[in-house]
Amino acid sequence: MPRRVDPDARRAQVADAVIDEIAAHGLRSVTLARISARSGLAIGSIRHYFGDNLREVMSFALGVLLQRAEHRNPGLSGDPASRVADLVVFVAPTSEQERKENIALVEYRVMARTDPGFAAEVAATSLAAAEAIRSLLRAALADRVIDEEALHREALLLLTLVEGFSLGSALSPAPLQEADVRAVVTDTLHRIRGAYPPRREAPVGRAGT
């Protein structure tokens, strides 16, 4: 009896081949022939799952990248300021697999600038990341006097830091060092907290007043 093929596993195999090809040669180098060579699957098998449509393969690979990013567990600590650092370290590419996936995402994001087919998914993910950073930073500065405009600027600074780590890693031959990323983020958070005065607790009224 022929071995049963798992369609989801086959599609994931194709997605991994796309990611590896982008990391090695760039997004525009991806062809069905190159995917076949990297995955070990015949072109006919790839067409069986995606049709004779490279665009569908590329869209699926982008979806896999975004799902993997969303479903990873960041393991955030209890301290609000540390949670911000944990999140930035979590999204920074500090392993070889993360570096490859980050390269692919960077290339998809560049293409999405002029490609509406990719733009919506990429924009939604970027917006979610920005909202997560803003929410965590708000909690980390709950004991500080800071208005909404300043909070927006500081969140933008942290988001720019994340983007810088992402682009820097994509242009580097090796993953980022986790200790370096955490040190940079921790120093940045220390500077941010120090820039705003502590909130004064409301005075406790005397008994009977």
Backbone as CSV, one residue per row, in Angstrom:
resi,resn,N_x,N_y,N_z,CA_x,CA_y,CA_z,C_x,C_y,C_z
1,MET,0.853,-1.190,0.000,0.000,0.000,0.000,0.895,1.248,0.000
2,PRO,0.646,2.194,-0.905,1.475,3.397,-0.939,1.312,4.217,0.331
3,ARG,2.428,4.843,0.741,2.394,5.643,1.951,1.502,6.867,1.752
4,ARG,0.687,7.155,2.764,-0.220,8.295,2.684,0.577,9.596,2.849
5,VAL,0.307,10.548,1.988,1.009,11.830,2.011,0.185,12.837,2.796
6,ASP,0.848,13.568,3.705,0.195,14.603,4.492,0.262,15.909,3.694
7,PRO,-0.890,16.387,3.193,-0.880,17.614,2.376,-0.296,18.820,3.112
8,ASP,-0.611,18.949,4.406,-0.092,20.089,5.165,1.426,20.029,5.279
9,ALA,1.956,18.823,5.488,3.406,18.668,5.578,4.066,18.995,4.244
10,ARG,3.432,18.605,3.150,3.978,18.902,1.814,3.986,20.414,1.571
11,ARG,2.912,21.084,1.936,2.849,22.531,1.735,3.891,23.242,2.598
12,ALA,4.066,22.764,3.840,5.086,23.354,4.706,6.476,23.132,4.126
13,GLN,6.683,21.972,3.517,7.962,21.674,2.866,8.232,22.658,1.733
14,VAL,7.204,22.967,0.983,7.331,23.935,-0.112,7.627,25.323,0.453
15,ALA,6.908,25.705,1.511,7.130,27.025,2.125,8.561,27.160,2.626
16,ASP,9.085,26.112,3.257,10.470,26.148,3.741,11.453,26.287,2.583
17,ALA,11.158,25.654,1.467,12.023,25.776,0.290,12.002,27.202,-0.242
18,VAL,10.831,27.835,-0.229,10.724,29.230,-0.669,11.551,30.129,0.253
19,ILE,11.428,29.922,1.561,12.166,30.734,2.536,13.670,30.568,2.337
20,ASP,14.111,29.333,2.164,15.546,29.079,1.953,16.036,29.734,0.666
21,GLU,15.223,29.682,-0.370,15.618,30.282,-1.651,15.712,31.805,-1.542
22,ILE,14.758,32.410,-0.855,14.806,33.862,-0.673,16.033,34.250,0.134
23,ALA,16.306,33.491,1.210,17.463,33.806,2.046,18.769,33.686,1.265
24,ALA,18.821,32.750,0.339,20.057,32.517,-0.415,20.209,33.445,-1.613
25,HIS,19.101,33.710,-2.335,19.225,34.418,-3.610,18.248,35.576,-3.812
26,GLY,17.340,35.797,-2.860,16.390,36.889,-3.017,15.039,36.422,-3.507
27,LEU,14.032,37.221,-3.223,12.657,36.835,-3.532,12.415,36.663,-5.029
28,ARG,13.019,37.533,-5.829,12.757,37.474,-7.268,13.438,36.289,-7.941
29,SER,14.264,35.560,-7.203,14.914,34.383,-7.781,14.031,33.140,-7.713
30,VAL,12.931,33.220,-6.952,12.108,32.028,-6.707,11.357,31.621,-7.974
31,THR,11.528,30.364,-8.351,10.784,29.755,-9.454,10.325,28.371,-9.016
32,LEU,9.402,27.812,-9.742,8.964,26.449,-9.408,10.121,25.467,-9.509
33,ALA,11.011,25.678,-10.475,12.154,24.786,-10.639,13.084,24.858,-9.427
34,ARG,13.335,26.055,-8.936,14.202,26.213,-7.768,13.542,25.647,-6.509
35,ILE,12.232,25.846,-6.385,11.511,25.265,-5.242,11.605,23.745,-5.297
36,SER,11.442,23.194,-6.478,11.542,21.744,-6.660,12.909,21.225,-6.245
37,ALA,13.954,21.938,-6.668,15.313,21.504,-6.344,15.573,21.554,-4.840
38,ARG,15.074,22.572,-4.166,15.324,22.721,-2.733,14.463,21.792,-1.888
39,SER,13.241,21.551,-2.321,12.321,20.733,-1.528,12.459,19.245,-1.804
40,GLY,13.032,18.908,-2.968,13.100,17.503,-3.358,11.797,16.984,-3.925
41,LEU,10.840,17.881,-4.147,9.547,17.501,-4.719,9.546,17.780,-6.214
42,ALA,8.895,16.929,-6.961,8.761,17.169,-8.389,7.879,18.390,-8.623
43,ILE,8.132,19.089,-9.713,7.314,20.258,-10.038,5.846,19.858,-10.138
44,GLY,5.585,18.664,-10.654,4.208,18.187,-10.739,3.550,18.077,-9.371
45,SER,4.322,17.670,-8.360,3.781,17.583,-7.001,3.452,18.966,-6.455
46,ILE,4.321,19.932,-6.730,4.070,21.297,-6.278,2.808,21.840,-6.937
47,ARG,2.677,21.591,-8.219,1.486,22.040,-8.941,0.228,21.358,-8.425
48,HIS,0.372,20.134,-7.937,-0.777,19.412,-7.404,-1.384,20.157,-6.220
49,TYR,-0.524,20.780,-5.395,-1.003,21.472,-4.203,-1.307,22.954,-4.439
50,PHE,-0.657,23.544,-5.434,-0.798,24.993,-5.624,-1.254,25.389,-7.026
51,GLY,-1.376,24.433,-7.912,-1.692,24.781,-9.286,-0.450,25.312,-9.997
52,ASP,-0.599,25.631,-11.252,0.542,26.130,-12.034,0.649,27.642,-11.833
53,ASN,0.869,28.016,-10.572,0.781,29.422,-10.215,1.806,29.734,-9.140
54,LEU,2.918,30.317,-9.529,3.963,30.668,-8.572,3.454,31.673,-7.554
55,ARG,2.582,32.551,-7.986,2.040,33.572,-7.086,1.341,32.941,-5.892
56,GLU,0.596,31.887,-6.127,-0.103,31.204,-5.036,0.895,30.601,-4.062
57,VAL,1.981,30.054,-4.584,3.031,29.489,-3.726,3.634,30.595,-2.859
58,MET,3.920,31.736,-3.467,4.541,32.843,-2.743,3.601,33.400,-1.671
59,SER,2.327,33.489,-1.977,1.341,33.965,-1.007,1.242,33.002,0.172
60,PHE,1.273,31.711,-0.127,1.202,30.717,0.939,2.430,30.810,1.840
61,ALA,3.613,30.955,1.250,4.843,31.050,2.037,4.811,32.273,2.947
62,LEU,4.284,33.394,2.450,4.144,34.587,3.291,3.221,34.298,4.461
63,GLY,2.107,33.627,4.208,1.187,33.270,5.284,1.845,32.404,6.335
64,VAL,2.679,31.459,5.902,3.398,30.590,6.841,4.341,31.415,7.706
65,LEU,5.071,32.332,7.094,5.989,33.190,7.846,5.250,33.993,8.913
66,LEU,4.135,34.582,8.540,3.380,35.409,9.480,2.772,34.561,10.594
67,GLN,2.287,33.375,10.260,1.713,32.487,11.280,2.771,32.035,12.276
68,ARG,3.948,31.710,11.773,5.018,31.290,12.676,5.389,32.404,13.644
69,ALA,5.440,33.623,13.138,5.759,34.765,13.998,4.680,34.980,15.056
70,GLU,3.424,34.825,14.664,2.313,35.055,15.585,2.190,33.965,16.642
71,HIS,2.538,32.726,16.288,2.301,31.599,17.182,3.491,31.260,18.077
72,ARG,4.617,31.941,17.892,5.732,31.736,18.809,5.369,32.295,20.173
73,ASN,5.860,31.636,21.218,5.544,32.056,22.584,6.682,32.908,23.125
74,PRO,6.448,34.214,23.341,7.543,35.076,23.786,7.972,34.860,25.225
75,GLY,7.143,34.239,26.044,7.513,33.994,27.433,7.845,35.275,28.180
76,LEU,6.925,36.235,28.186,7.174,37.529,28.802,7.218,37.418,30.324
77,SER,8.105,38.213,30.942,8.242,38.200,32.393,7.135,39.027,33.037
78,GLY,7.110,39.058,34.368,6.053,39.761,35.070,6.274,41.253,35.185
79,ASP,7.525,41.699,35.253,7.823,43.119,35.382,7.501,43.855,34.086
80,PRO,6.722,44.948,34.142,6.296,45.634,32.915,7.443,46.078,32.021
81,ALA,8.495,46.684,32.598,9.623,47.139,31.775,10.354,45.956,31.145
82,SER,10.516,44.895,31.904,11.184,43.704,31.376,10.372,43.064,30.262
83,ARG,9.042,43.197,30.334,8.186,42.632,29.293,8.455,43.305,27.939
84,VAL,8.695,44.610,27.958,9.022,45.305,26.714,10.313,44.761,26.135
85,ALA,11.347,44.632,26.984,12.631,44.094,26.524,12.466,42.669,26.020
86,ASP,11.664,41.875,26.725,11.436,40.484,26.308,10.833,40.424,24.916
87,LEU,9.867,41.320,24.644,9.201,41.302,23.346,10.171,41.669,22.227
88,VAL,10.970,42.704,22.426,11.913,43.119,21.386,12.946,42.031,21.142
89,VAL,13.460,41.437,22.217,14.420,40.338,22.063,13.769,39.165,21.348
90,PHE,12.505,38.918,21.662,11.774,37.811,21.063,11.657,37.952,19.549
91,VAL,11.377,39.176,19.072,11.174,39.359,17.633,12.490,39.563,16.892
92,ALA,13.575,39.854,17.605,14.869,40.019,16.941,15.396,38.658,16.488
93,PRO,15.947,38.560,15.281,16.434,37.266,14.765,17.742,36.849,15.437
94,THR,17.670,35.953,16.421,18.861,35.550,17.165,19.225,34.074,16.950
95,SER,18.629,33.438,15.964,19.024,32.076,15.572,19.088,32.036,14.051
96,GLU,19.737,31.022,13.510,19.891,30.942,12.054,18.539,30.804,11.360
97,GLN,17.634,29.991,11.931,16.318,29.842,11.320,15.553,31.160,11.361
98,GLU,15.605,31.857,12.487,14.942,33.156,12.584,15.552,34.156,11.609
99,ARG,16.876,34.098,11.420,17.526,35.006,10.482,17.015,34.774,9.062
100,LYS,16.908,33.519,8.653,16.403,33.209,7.313,14.960,33.673,7.142
101,GLU,14.130,33.403,8.137,12.734,33.809,8.043,12.611,35.335,8.044
102,ASN,13.475,35.998,8.799,13.462,37.465,8.813,13.857,38.032,7.456
103,ILE,14.871,37.438,6.813,15.269,37.887,5.481,14.078,37.799,4.525
104,ALA,13.378,36.667,4.585,12.222,36.487,3.701,11.153,37.541,3.989
105,LEU,10.888,37.798,5.262,9.873,38.796,5.613,10.275,40.196,5.159
106,VAL,11.547,40.537,5.313,12.020,41.849,4.860,11.790,41.993,3.360
107,GLU,12.099,40.953,2.597,11.916,41.035,1.146,10.436,41.109,0.767
108,TYR,9.600,40.366,1.486,8.161,40.470,1.236,7.670,41.885,1.559
109,ARG,8.170,42.472,2.626,7.721,43.805,3.017,8.123,44.843,1.976
110,VAL,9.312,44.708,1.436,9.745,45.631,0.387,8.844,45.486,-0.841
111,MET,8.553,44.246,-1.223,7.686,44.018,-2.379,6.269,44.544,-2.115
112,ALA,5.818,44.420,-0.855,4.451,44.849,-0.515,4.256,46.349,-0.696
113,ARG,5.333,47.113,-0.741,5.215,48.562,-0.917,4.513,48.914,-2.218
114,THR,4.709,48.077,-3.247,4.086,48.342,-4.547,3.205,47.188,-5.019
115,ASP,2.998,46.200,-4.165,2.213,45.029,-4.546,1.023,44.899,-3.609
116,PRO,-0.160,45.319,-4.036,-1.328,45.276,-3.148,-1.713,43.871,-2.708
117,GLY,-1.290,42.866,-3.465,-1.613,41.496,-3.086,-0.950,41.069,-1.792
118,PHE,0.228,41.618,-1.515,0.942,41.313,-0.282,0.750,42.396,0.783
119,ALA,0.349,43.576,0.361,0.345,44.740,1.251,-0.560,44.574,2.464
120,ALA,-1.757,44.027,2.276,-2.729,43.963,3.372,-2.225,43.109,4.523
121,GLU,-1.719,41.908,4.219,-1.233,41.015,5.273,-0.034,41.611,5.990
122,VAL,0.890,42.169,5.235,2.096,42.748,5.825,1.731,43.938,6.706
123,ALA,0.820,44.789,6.219,0.421,45.972,6.992,-0.271,45.574,8.291
124,ALA,-1.114,44.549,8.245,-1.826,44.111,9.446,-0.852,43.608,10.507
125,THR,0.172,42.888,10.076,1.167,42.378,11.016,1.979,43.514,11.624
126,SER,2.366,44.483,10.811,3.127,45.630,11.310,2.305,46.424,12.314
127,LEU,1.016,46.600,12.023,0.134,47.329,12.928,-0.011,46.607,14.264
128,ALA,-0.132,45.280,14.216,-0.260,44.496,15.446,0.997,44.614,16.298
129,ALA,2.164,44.596,15.650,3.423,44.734,16.383,3.516,46.101,17.046
130,ALA,3.121,47.145,16.320,3.160,48.499,16.868,2.221,48.635,18.067
131,GLU,1.038,48.043,17.970,0.075,48.114,19.063,0.573,47.355,20.288
132,ALA,1.226,46.213,20.062,1.756,45.428,21.181,2.839,46.206,21.923
133,ILE,3.737,46.837,21.175,4.802,47.626,21.800,4.222,48.801,22.569
134,ARG,3.272,49.483,21.978,2.653,50.646,22.637,1.955,50.225,23.928
135,SER,1.228,49.113,23.889,0.506,48.641,25.069,1.469,48.269,26.201
136,LEU,2.538,47.548,25.856,3.507,47.149,26.874,4.260,48.351,27.428
137,LEU,4.580,49.306,26.552,5.290,50.499,27.020,4.400,51.333,27.939
138,ARG,3.120,51.404,27.630,2.185,52.141,28.489,2.204,51.546,29.910
139,ALA,2.195,50.214,29.986,2.231,49.557,31.297,3.566,49.816,31.996
140,ALA,4.663,49.815,31.220,5.990,50.033,31.807,6.164,51.454,32.331
141,LEU,5.379,52.402,31.795,5.465,53.795,32.215,4.256,54.224,33.041
142,ALA,3.533,53.272,33.572,2.326,53.600,34.347,2.644,54.419,35.586
143,ASP,3.856,54.284,36.106,4.246,55.027,37.298,4.965,56.334,36.965
144,ARG,4.918,56.736,35.662,5.589,57.955,35.223,4.573,58.949,34.667
145,VAL,4.925,60.216,34.725,4.068,61.253,34.162,4.445,61.418,32.685
146,ILE,3.581,60.953,31.801,3.851,61.021,30.369,2.534,61.182,29.621
147,ASP,2.490,62.130,28.697,1.257,62.347,27.953,1.211,61.426,26.723
148,GLU,0.087,61.425,26.046,-0.119,60.506,24.932,0.836,60.783,23.766
149,GLU,1.120,62.041,23.525,2.021,62.376,22.419,3.423,61.841,22.681
150,ALA,3.884,62.014,23.914,5.213,61.513,24.264,5.243,59.985,24.233
151,LEU,4.169,59.370,24.714,4.098,57.906,24.678,4.168,57.409,23.237
152,HIS,3.478,58.094,22.350,3.504,57.730,20.937,4.926,57.802,20.380
153,ARG,5.647,58.866,20.721,7.020,59.020,20.219,7.943,57.938,20.765
154,GLU,7.799,57.628,22.056,8.669,56.609,22.647,8.361,55.221,22.075
155,ALA,7.084,54.944,21.836,6.718,53.669,21.212,7.276,53.592,19.795
156,LEU,7.241,54.729,19.094,7.803,54.778,17.748,9.305,54.535,17.782
157,LEU,9.975,55.057,18.794,11.409,54.808,18.948,11.700,53.314,19.098
158,LEU,10.920,52.653,19.952,11.132,51.216,20.152,10.811,50.427,18.884
159,LEU,9.759,50.840,18.177,9.410,50.160,16.936,10.529,50.347,15.905
160,THR,11.110,51.537,15.868,12.229,51.788,14.964,13.427,50.920,15.340
161,LEU,13.609,50.695,16.628,14.678,49.812,17.094,14.444,48.391,16.585
162,VAL,13.197,47.932,16.672,12.849,46.603,16.164,13.128,46.519,14.663
163,GLU,12.707,47.559,13.935,12.923,47.576,12.484,14.413,47.575,12.165
164,GLY,15.178,48.288,12.963,16.618,48.324,12.743,17.265,46.970,12.963
165,PHE,16.843,46.276,14.013,17.356,44.923,14.244,16.996,44.008,13.075
166,SER,15.765,44.138,12.585,15.305,43.301,11.488,16.124,43.538,10.218
167,LEU,16.270,44.807,9.839,17.018,45.116,8.625,18.493,44.785,8.792
168,GLY,19.046,45.109,9.959,20.455,44.807,10.197,20.745,43.325,10.104
169,SER,19.849,42.511,10.660,20.026,41.064,10.595,19.917,40.551,9.169
170,ALA,18.994,41.147,8.391,18.807,40.709,7.006,20.047,40.989,6.158
171,LEU,20.820,41.999,6.535,22.022,42.355,5.776,23.285,41.730,6.344
172,SER,23.127,40.987,7.448,24.280,40.382,8.109,24.372,38.894,7.786
173,PRO,25.581,38.333,7.723,25.718,36.899,7.439,25.438,36.012,8.647
174,ALA,25.224,36.608,9.807,25.006,35.821,11.023,23.852,36.401,11.825
175,PRO,23.202,35.579,12.659,22.114,36.092,13.500,22.643,37.108,14.509
176,LEU,21.737,37.907,15.050,22.085,38.829,16.121,22.383,38.051,17.402
177,GLN,23.168,38.643,18.272,23.434,38.048,19.577,22.365,38.512,20.565
178,GLU,21.712,37.567,21.199,20.613,37.908,22.102,21.070,38.842,23.212
179,ALA,22.263,38.628,23.755,22.760,39.477,24.841,22.923,40.921,24.376
180,ASP,23.385,41.102,23.136,23.544,42.459,22.598,22.189,43.149,22.443
181,VAL,21.219,42.419,21.907,19.882,42.983,21.706,19.285,43.391,23.048
182,ARG,19.379,42.507,24.038,18.783,42.813,25.345,19.473,44.013,25.993
183,ALA,20.795,44.105,25.857,21.510,45.232,26.455,21.073,46.555,25.827
184,VAL,20.931,46.578,24.497,20.504,47.801,23.808,19.101,48.199,24.244
185,VAL,18.197,47.234,24.284,16.804,47.541,24.638,16.705,47.962,26.101
186,THR,17.415,47.281,26.975,17.383,47.625,28.395,17.901,49.042,28.626
187,ASP,18.991,49.402,27.971,19.532,50.758,28.095,18.530,51.797,27.561
188,THR,17.865,51.457,26.462,16.884,52.379,25.882,15.706,52.578,26.830
189,LEU,15.216,51.515,27.421,14.101,51.616,28.365,14.505,52.403,29.608
190,HIS,15.745,52.210,30.066,16.233,52.954,31.223,16.243,54.453,30.911
191,ARG,16.676,54.804,29.712,16.686,56.207,29.293,15.272,56.766,29.207
192,ILE,14.350,55.962,28.647,12.963,56.418,28.515,12.339,56.661,29.895
193,ARG,12.499,55.707,30.797,11.908,55.874,32.131,12.512,57.072,32.858
194,GLY,13.804,57.276,32.682,14.468,58.383,33.364,14.087,59.746,32.830
195,ALA,13.495,59.791,31.645,13.138,61.069,31.026,11.824,61.639,31.564
196,TYR,11.078,60.850,32.341,9.769,61.297,32.823,9.710,61.152,34.345
197,PRO,9.155,62.136,35.015,9.119,62.105,36.488,8.129,61.063,37.005
198,PRO,8.408,60.554,38.208,7.461,59.591,38.795,6.126,60.249,39.117
199,ARG,5.082,59.470,39.042,3.775,59.979,39.461,3.744,60.078,40.984
200,ARG,3.130,61.121,41.479,2.948,61.240,42.921,1.663,60.542,43.316
201,GLU,1.767,59.704,44.308,0.568,59.022,44.785,-0.335,60.030,45.498
202,ALA,-1.619,59.820,45.330,-2.562,60.712,46.005,-2.370,60.616,47.514
203,PRO,-2.304,61.749,48.229,-2.102,61.705,49.675,-3.235,60.983,50.390
204,VAL,-2.859,60.231,51.391,-3.856,59.477,52.169,-4.456,60.411,53.216
205,GLY,-5.787,60.554,53.222,-6.432,61.470,54.164,-6.357,60.958,55.596
206,ARG,-6.324,61.871,56.538,-6.309,61.474,57.936,-7.652,60.889,58.345
207,ALA,-7.612,60.054,59.325,-8.846,59.451,59.816,-9.788,60.542,60.299
208,GLY,-11.024,60.446,59.909,-12.026,61.385,60.359,-12.105,62.628,59.515
209,THR,-11.269,62.721,58.412,-11.327,63.909,57.564,-11.957,63.562,56.253
